[in-house]
Amino acid sequence: MHPIVILGSGLAGYNVARELRKLDQTTPLTIISADSGSFYSKPMLSSAFGSGKTPQSIAMSSAEQMAAQLNATVRAKTSVTAIDTAAHTLSINGEILAYSKLVIALGAEQIRLPIEGNAAGAVMTVNDLDEYANFRAALKEQTTVALIGAGLIGSEFANDLTSGGHTVHVIDIAAWPLARLLPSESGALLQQKLAALGVTWHLETSVTSIDQAGDKLKVTLANATVLDTNVVLSAVGLRPRTMLAQAAGIQTRRGIVINRLHETSAPDVYALGDCIEIEDLLLPYVMPLMTSARALAATLAGKATPVSYPAMPVLVKTPAWPTIVSPPAAGASGAWEITSDAEGLKALFKAADSKLLGFALHGKATAERGALTKELPPVLA
Ligand SMILES: Cc1cc2nc3c(=O)[nH]c(=O)nc-3n(C[C@H](O)[C@H](O)[C@H](O)COP(=O)(O)OP(=O)(O)OC[C@H]3O[C@@H](n4cnc5c(N)ncnc54)[C@H](O)[C@@H]3O)c2cc1C
């Protein structure tokens, strides 16, 4: 009997394996991963520095330990190069491996902006443990970091690195941090709180070039500001890894297209996690992939189980200004209602009939998360 093969050992790949093993202990299972196959919580990467976590201490279990726990074969440092959906096989640089069912959990990759200059290649990204280790190694005492991107990950890094004693400049074309998730009043306060911690903001501008200047990197912005930095970190967003699926003829749009059963357009090929698109939605967070993992495991174990997602607020790891956000669905019609005092801010996005469609909570108002989440509509009923 050919194994169920899972591509990817991120939270999506390992969680669907764990959920499957609760239902089925014996079907042969193989997990293939381009990285080390260590089990770790990726969200820690943007908050680990301030708490002094090393790459080694972030990895909770090695590939060997995961293989033993899951009664599975884990092939680490192994890149799949092609999928043949008709033959039910994978190719690993010429080696052919047959599968009974295939689960694609290939995640998403960092978007790289086009930047000029002789040191444009020095831009770092942090999207896995190896990249985190490289980034940590580049940080010396009191490093000056130019951080491109003031979204969720960029703002978290800004808080974390500043708390760790580094000098941080954040550059973003938006007018306030987390502009895609927060109303302007909310974003402006987050900006102020992080500025009070020491973050310098360069908003409504972008990086045009990066050049080596002695042992420094000279970062030139579109507004003509020039920053002398040691390290440039980019966190401008993630794009689902669709290439392998696309080359195999599996339907992709922004992500790998799946239905509620996590089925792709190819027989016996499923997908979950950051690489998927479901009913026009990308859901690149931990809660959706955990929900997916439970439903897909049941489907793989023989009980077809459609997924539905409740409202899933995201905790933004900015201790300088605790923030929880559940943005309204794209295109939702309504308006923000904002109340604030010295200790917190509550932004509620309401429809014309007063129904709550989204929220952003800061400071003391984060305590209302549970009650308000119950009022929100599900992401997919
Ligand atoms: C810094 C940071 C902070 C975050 N913070 C939060 C947060 O606070 N809350 C939240 O909900 N979400 C957060 N997220 C998002 C969350 O971490 C992701 O949604 C989640 O980790 C995605 O898991 P995944 O398994 O789908 O993808 P990944 O973890 O990207 O896993 C993809 C796997 O595919 C493997 N792979 C890729 N190509 C190949 C190939 N060709 N062959 C074999 N294997 C391959 C990789 O090696 C990897 O094992 C954060 C993300 C980042 C980067």
The ligand as an SDF file (V2000), in Angstrom:
LIG
                    3D

 53 58  0  0  0  0  0  0  0  0999 V2000
    7.4500   35.8820   11.4100 C   0  0  0  0  0  0  0  0  0  0  0  0
    6.0410   35.3700   11.3320 C   0  0  0  0  0  0  0  0  0  0  0  0
    5.1580   35.5930   12.3900 C   0  0  0  0  0  0  0  0  0  0  0  0
    3.8430   35.1310   12.3370 C   0  0  0  0  0  0  0  0  0  0  0  0
    2.9990   35.3680   13.3850 N   0  0  0  0  0  0  0  0  0  0  0  0
    1.7560   34.8620   13.3760 C   0  0  0  0  0  0  0  0  0  0  0  0
    0.8640   35.0630   14.4780 C   0  0  0  0  0  0  0  0  0  0  0  0
    1.2000   35.7210   15.4580 O   0  0  0  0  0  0  0  0  0  0  0  0
   -0.3710   34.4780   14.4410 N   0  0  0  0  0  0  0  0  0  0  0  0
   -0.7840   33.7400   13.3670 C   0  0  0  0  0  0  0  0  0  0  0  0
   -1.8980   33.2060   13.3830 O   0  0  0  0  0  0  0  0  0  0  0  0
    0.0330   33.5470   12.2860 N   0  0  0  0  0  0  0  0  0  0  0  0
    1.2820   34.0890   12.2760 C   0  0  0  0  0  0  0  0  0  0  0  0
    2.1010   33.8920   11.1880 N   0  0  0  0  0  0  0  0  0  0  0  0
    1.6100   33.0580   10.0850 C   0  0  0  0  0  0  0  0  0  0  0  0
    1.7460   31.5590   10.4440 C   0  0  0  0  0  0  0  0  0  0  0  0
    3.0180   31.3360   10.9990 O   0  0  0  0  0  0  0  0  0  0  0  0
    1.5410   30.7230    9.1830 C   0  0  0  0  0  0  0  0  0  0  0  0
    0.1750   30.8560    8.8180 O   0  0  0  0  0  0  0  0  0  0  0  0
    1.8560   29.2270    9.3630 C   0  0  0  0  0  0  0  0  0  0  0  0
    3.0570   29.0110   10.0460 O   0  0  0  0  0  0  0  0  0  0  0  0
    1.9040   28.5590    7.9790 C   0  0  0  0  0  0  0  0  0  0  0  0
    2.1860   27.2000    8.1170 O   0  0  0  0  0  0  0  0  0  0  0  0
    2.3100   26.2830    6.8160 P   0  0  0  0  0  0  0  0  0  0  0  0
    2.6090   24.9120    7.3450 O   0  0  0  0  0  0  0  0  0  0  0  0
    1.1460   26.4630    5.9210 O   0  0  0  0  0  0  0  0  0  0  0  0
    3.5740   26.8520    6.0130 O   0  0  0  0  0  0  0  0  0  0  0  0
    5.1810   26.8270    6.3110 P   0  0  0  0  0  0  0  0  0  0  0  0
    5.4440   26.9120    7.7760 O   0  0  0  0  0  0  0  0  0  0  0  0
    5.7320   27.8550    5.4310 O   0  0  0  0  0  0  0  0  0  0  0  0
    5.6100   25.3860    5.8420 O   0  0  0  0  0  0  0  0  0  0  0  0
    5.8810   25.0670    4.4980 C   0  0  0  0  0  0  0  0  0  0  0  0
    6.6980   23.8010    4.4420 C   0  0  0  0  0  0  0  0  0  0  0  0
    6.8610   23.4370    3.0720 O   0  0  0  0  0  0  0  0  0  0  0  0
    8.2170   23.0260    2.8660 C   0  0  0  0  0  0  0  0  0  0  0  0
    8.5400   23.1390    1.4390 N   0  0  0  0  0  0  0  0  0  0  0  0
    8.5290   24.2260    0.6410 C   0  0  0  0  0  0  0  0  0  0  0  0
    8.8500   23.8890   -0.6260 N   0  0  0  0  0  0  0  0  0  0  0  0
    9.0460   22.5520   -0.6440 C   0  0  0  0  0  0  0  0  0  0  0  0
    9.3610   21.5850   -1.6540 C   0  0  0  0  0  0  0  0  0  0  0  0
    9.5300   21.9200   -2.9360 N   0  0  0  0  0  0  0  0  0  0  0  0
    9.4690   20.2730   -1.2960 N   0  0  0  0  0  0  0  0  0  0  0  0
    9.2820   19.8880    0.0000 C   0  0  0  0  0  0  0  0  0  0  0  0
    8.9560   20.7550    0.9780 N   0  0  0  0  0  0  0  0  0  0  0  0
    8.8450   22.0570    0.6710 C   0  0  0  0  0  0  0  0  0  0  0  0
    8.9890   23.9660    3.7660 C   0  0  0  0  0  0  0  0  0  0  0  0
   10.2810   23.4520    4.0060 O   0  0  0  0  0  0  0  0  0  0  0  0
    8.0990   23.9430    5.0080 C   0  0  0  0  0  0  0  0  0  0  0  0
    8.3690   22.8170    5.8090 O   0  0  0  0  0  0  0  0  0  0  0  0
    3.4050   34.3850   11.2060 C   0  0  0  0  0  0  0  0  0  0  0  0
    4.2860   34.1600   10.1270 C   0  0  0  0  0  0  0  0  0  0  0  0
    5.5900   34.6510   10.1860 C   0  0  0  0  0  0  0  0  0  0  0  0
    6.5220   34.4140    9.0180 C   0  0  0  0  0  0  0  0  0  0  0  0
  1  2  1  0
  2  3  1  0
  2 52  2  0
  3  4  2  0
  4  5  1  0
  4 50  1  0
  5  6  2  0
  6  7  1  0
  6 13  1  0
  7  8  2  0
  7  9  1  0
  9 10  1  0
 10 11  2  0
 10 12  1  0
 12 13  2  0
 13 14  1  0
 14 15  1  0
 14 50  1  0
 15 16  1  0
 16 17  1  0
 16 18  1  0
 18 19  1  0
 18 20  1  0
 20 21  1  0
 20 22  1  0
 22 23  1  0
 23 24  1  0
 24 25  2  0
 24 26  1  0
 24 27  1  0
 27 28  1  0
 28 29  2  0
 28 30  1  0
 28 31  1  0
 31 32  1  0
 32 33  1  0
 33 34  1  0
 33 48  1  0
 34 35  1  0
 35 36  1  0
 35 46  1  0
 36 37  1  0
 36 45  1  0
 37 38  2  0
 38 39  1  0
 39 40  1  0
 39 45  2  0
 40 41  1  0
 40 42  2  0
 42 43  1  0
 43 44  2  0
 44 45  1  0
 46 47  1  0
 46 48  1  0
 48 49  1  0
 50 51  2  0
 51 52  1  0
 52 53  1  0
M  END
$$$$
